[in-house]
Amino acid sequence: MLDEPLGGAHRDGAAMAATLKDHLLRQLDGLERIEAGSLVEARYRRLRGYGSQRVE
């Protein structure tokens, strides 16, 4: 979850944009450290798992 600027994102778009940019850059930095094959395998497992859990 990202914190919004005081008063809400609609009141300070520049601050919210800076927060989003920082968050996205940190996420991309983390992803760049993971081997591409591992990312593909994780995505494949995640997609193959859709609908496999029973809800009671």
C-alpha positions as CSV (number, residue, x, y, z in Angstrom):
1,M,0.0,0.0,0.0
2,L,1.2,3.5,-0.8
3,D,0.7,6.4,1.5
4,E,-1.2,9.3,-0.1
5,P,-0.1,12.9,0.5
6,L,-2.0,14.8,3.2
7,G,-5.5,15.6,1.9
8,G,-5.4,12.8,-0.7
9,A,-3.7,12.2,-4.0
10,H,-6.2,14.4,-5.8
11,R,-5.0,17.4,-3.9
12,D,-1.2,16.9,-4.6
13,G,-0.7,15.1,-7.8
14,A,3.0,15.9,-7.9
15,A,3.7,14.4,-4.5
16,M,1.7,11.3,-5.4
17,A,3.5,11.0,-8.7
18,A,6.8,11.1,-6.9
19,T,5.7,8.4,-4.5
20,L,4.6,6.2,-7.3
21,K,7.8,6.7,-9.2
22,D,9.9,5.8,-6.1
23,H,7.8,2.7,-5.5
24,L,7.9,1.5,-9.1
25,L,11.7,2.1,-9.4
26,R,12.3,0.1,-6.2
27,Q,10.1,-2.8,-7.5
28,L,11.8,-2.8,-10.9
29,D,15.2,-2.8,-9.2
30,G,14.2,-5.9,-7.3
31,L,12.8,-7.6,-10.4
32,E,16.0,-6.9,-12.3
33,R,17.9,-9.0,-9.7
34,I,15.9,-12.1,-10.5
35,E,16.9,-14.4,-13.4
36,A,14.4,-14.1,-16.2
37,G,13.8,-17.9,-16.3
38,S,12.8,-17.8,-12.6
39,L,10.3,-15.0,-13.2
40,V,8.8,-16.9,-16.1
41,E,8.5,-20.1,-14.0
42,A,6.9,-18.2,-11.1
43,R,4.4,-16.6,-13.5
44,Y,3.6,-19.9,-15.1
45,R,3.0,-21.6,-11.7
46,R,0.8,-18.6,-10.6
47,L,-1.3,-18.7,-13.7
48,R,-1.7,-22.5,-13.6
49,G,-2.9,-22.3,-10.0
50,Y,-5.9,-20.1,-10.9
51,G,-9.1,-21.9,-10.0
52,S,-7.3,-24.8,-8.3
53,Q,-8.1,-23.8,-4.7
54,R,-11.5,-24.9,-3.3
55,V,-13.5,-22.3,-1.3
56,E,-15.7,-23.7,1.3
